[in-house]
């Protein structure tokens, strides 16, 4: 189905329903108008007025006295109620919250409508209208709290059921995976389909408020298995308001990293600055709001590398290594013999291409050292620019509209070990991840919204949006194609990034050229149309609508576009001679051990679209009982590739089926029609201070089991070609003569001798079952407490790849006979470059289900499951008399079979590193505590305003107000249990049989008492023993638990009135004020020297920040 056809379906639905759309945004206000006896008053007239804009709308109560205002901007409202025989009620201070239905019942007094009763009210404490689990964070709290990166998602830790692993911005909501949450900005999803992350995070000063919908959300929400992060942005008003701000930090007051306690602290500069402005264009009718924020950050780094010494650059290896001339290789008595270079000095011409490349190595900074002899000091640089502009308008009392455009750009340049941009990058000091080259990220979103009131009973709202994200990464490039510039023939010139500097690795030395995956162009885009009609009938508020999304991905990102050349000691060593051969010598002589190149000529362009329809009835059965009944139907059309660039390995024919060829579908999956997701719940107000809520719901997610809809592997349209030494003696080829790259032709047998992907064509969408029971109690007019039981069960969740081409455990038990070399019946039938194309192979290979292939994996399989159960508690004191408190505690258990999504990206092959399972045919061995299981999470946040200064009894004027007024102390405390650690054996003795990994045997209790856990020895490493070959170890997937996390952040704030309506705010913020190290997970590789130790931290040590803000 093309987009025009789908669009016509949307228009038809809109015509039939009498509406266009309802965005999953903002808030609803609902209630019942009553007389003094509690009887309903029908046909009462209500006028709702937004306090900041004076925009108003009208409605009438139904026959049961019910009224409903939908799609309201979050904020404060007043309402006027008139009915014959009753005095007019004028009520102010009604606060509505994004994503919530606020219940406000109104009682009229007998009398003349010419008389008016004024009533001021606070926002309702109790959630009386909806049965979902949700928490709101208002904009004032966002601005007040100390936030290290000024990112609103950090405050998600204040919400029960939310876990945010230290150093990340991907929360886990009530057991859902971090990349499976939905993010909605003003009614439009900001989530990008690959790899399940938002296009950008809004500027903090642009957020009016946000709500996290954590369980059993209404039917208008879908496509998540964790929760919904619902953000409302700020709008203009009748008053001019704005701000200027800057946040500064440097290294002077920062503590040292736990693992670098000595030496000079690295240079650190971070400036975050910006402005906001909101104002009326036409009073009471048209308003605008705009903002800008910039970030400039520099972090000094000194990188040390081992590069060729001055003698080694000349070919002199005397006293370093014994080197042998590969040109003299002969076979004597079945042994390869070479002649040693006199005095271990190369006396033959260097390879011409190697000689030219040698100049890319700088001269060592330490001329006396043989290793770690080059240091480079430079700055990791990160620059961000972001802005938003929003226009709101109202025309008449029946129509409201707004439009917003948001822009985000981040350019990051990490320090590379070598000046030309080459060298292995282990990570960025900026905390943004391991960026392998110059990274340019662009995020954009455009939203249009219109609300029309047809009558007091029928309202519709229309929201359409476009969101895109691109990530371009660039490494060192050459002046022409790599082949021409370097004098290395044979490097393809018709593939992507053909001018990229190739990678040259020299064993024991810093590499030349960029790391793998340095060159990439990755773009995602989502078009979205959301549609809902809202009709009130008696005590029923019925919503019916649709949510259509079109997904696009355009990507070209071959890991090694111009190849990877590996040089080892093999090119210049002598069999049987210790310390012989040198990788630099092999390089100078052009002795290439292995060459590998990833070929991609065209962009891969997956396309996908989803149609979802929903209906919900919120039925107020009585003044104290409300039912929420809904259902959502999902039609997820399987993804296609725009030009049919994709193929699936057919397990029956053992050949590739190409998309759209010979009757094969353009998609690798089937369309399923039965994805109906019910949502049911109720709220019962037992008394004015107590509410009980319960609910159950199902939410369908994508066929891959997570947020990405793309389900077709792209091999052989992107393929990896390898040329390597055939005897571990002679080189694969001479560097200056170049490789012989023979791309795999696009035939049904293209997968022979390779690793291939199959697909489960009949796999349906994954789904999550959610349930909850909660009790809420109002303790005072501003203090409330909640306690909830929350659970979920995710079915068909995405799993990492597992190898189908594996022996069974019974076959593995045959032992050493599996290693015996036997005649290979497929020799000569497989590509010459395949490692399986040898005269003999291990007997195990011929026992595999698919002996002519290496790994056979199911692409983006969704056969996993998770279970989550939790007790959650919340105590909230709304800001009153200068005090705000929010306490949240979660005690939970999360169990799954795998804790990450699939390992395969759109452009990957099922190599060994992407396969995760101890035994493909016994998946129950993987079921254990999830990697993200945090049994206990506690958070506390608070604001304390000193009761002095203007509007207080103490020091209310003059010098007293200047010195004592406007002070506040704001704090966040976070405590989290440690997360489980996966333990595997460093040496996989069963890899020959297709087993992706091997776990050790467990022989004792692995977790140490708390007092004995230290970074150098965090758990009992003696509890594990080597699992021998032909045995699957007895250790579970996650047998030990990592370190807990504790953090205290403080902000001391002073507000000063400059002139009328202008305030200045000074902030001094300290993050991790106790300087408690946030240790990373201990090493779980049994057999490695670092096993059981911790060598990293996940967040900053103590950091100080100062800020100044001027606002109106």
MOKADA-V342988 format. One line per field, one symbol per residue. phi: phi as a letter, one per 20 degrees, with the letter a starting at -180 (. if undefined). psi: psi as a letter, one per 40 degrees, with the letter a starting at -180 (. if undefined). A space follows every 10 residues. Layout:
# MOKADA-V342988
phi->???
psi->???
This chain:
# MOKADA-V342988
phi->.efgffffff ffffffembd bcfeblbdcc acecegenef dflfeccdcf fedmfcbcbc fefenecbdd lefgqdcdcd ccbgncffdd dcmeddcgmd eeececdedf qeffecdecd cefgfeeddc deebbddfff fgffffcgdl dffffffedg nddcggnccc fddlnffged eedddlndfd fefbdncffa dffgfeefab cdedalffff dbmbcdbded ddefcfbfdf baacbbdcbb egeffefgec fdnffffbcc cdbrbcbcae ecgmccbcbb bbbccccccf cdddcdcgff fffenecgmd beccfffdfc dcmmdfccef fglldfddff fffffffgff fffgedfdee cldcccdbdf cccccbbcbc ddbccmedcc bbcbcccbbc dccffdfdfe neofeerdff meoeeeafdc dccbbcccbb dcefafdccc cdccbccbbc cdccdfcdfb fgfffdmdfn fgdddflfdf ffecdcgncf feneffmfdb ccccbcebcd bbddcdbmed dddcabbdcd dcccbcbfgc fdocddccfg fcecgndfld nbffffffem efebcbcddb ecfecfcbbc dccbbbdede fbfdccddcb bcddddfgfc dgdmeabcfe ffelcedegm dlnfgfcecd eddeeedfcc abccefbgdc cdcbabbcce dfffncefee ccfdfefcbd dccbgeclce ffaegfenfd edgffecgef egmdecddbe fefeffbcec bbbcccceec fcccccccdc bbcedlefcf fcefecffff ffffnfffef fcfefdfned gffffeecfc cfgfffefgc feceeccefl fcdebccbcb dccbccdfgb lncccbdcbc dbbccbebdd fgefegdddf fgfeecafbg ecfffefagf gefdgccccb cbcceffbng mcfelecmff ffedenebcd bcdcccffef dedcegdefd fgenffbcef edcbfeeegg fdecgfbecf fffdcfefgm cefefffcec ceffccbcdc cdccdcfecg mdddcdccdc dlfelefeff fffdefoefe gnddccddcf fgcdbcbccd cc
psi->hidddddddd ddddddeeic ihigiaiihi ahhiideeii hifihhhhhh ddeehiiiii iadeeiihhi fihiaiiihh hiiheiihhh hifhhiihei hhhhihhihh aieeihhhhh iihhdigedi eihihhhidd ddddihhdef hdededeehi ehhghheifg ihhfeiidee ihhhhfehhe hiehffiidi hihdeehdii hhhehfiiee iafiecahhh hhiiiiaeih iaihihhiia edeiiiideg eiihhihhhh hhiaiihhii dhhedhiihi iihihhhhhh ihhhihihid dddeehehed ihiihdeehi hhfehhhihi hhffhheiii hdddddddee hihieheeid ifehihhahh hhhihhiihh hiihhaeehi iiiihihhhh hhhihidide eiihheihee eeagheahhh hhhihhhhih hhhdaedhii hhhiihhihi hhhhahiiea iddddefgie hieeiifeei hihhhhheii iiiiiifdhi hhhiihhhhh hhhhhhhbeh hhhhaihhhh iihhihfhdg deihhhhaed dfihhehifi ihddddddef ghdhhhihhh diihgiiiih hhiiihhhhg didehhhhhi ihhhghhiii hdffgiihhh ddefihhihe hfeiieieii hhefghhihi iihhhdieeh hhiiiiihhh aideeadheh fhieheehih hihiheefci idihdeeiig hgihigided eheihihiig dehaiiihhi iihihhhhda eehiiihihh iihhhfiiii iihegiiidd ddeeadddeh hihheeheei ideheegidi iidddeeidg eeibihihhf ifeiiiihhi hhihhhhihh fehhihhhhh hihhhidiei aiehidfiig ideehhhdhd egeeeehihi dehgdhhhih iihhhhgiah eidhfeiadd dddeieiihi ihhhhiiiii hhhihdhgee ddeehdihii iheihdhiid eehidegdig deeiihhiie hhieiidgei haiihhihhi hhhhhhhcah ehihhhhhih hfdefhhgia iihegheide heiheiieii ahhiiiihhh i.
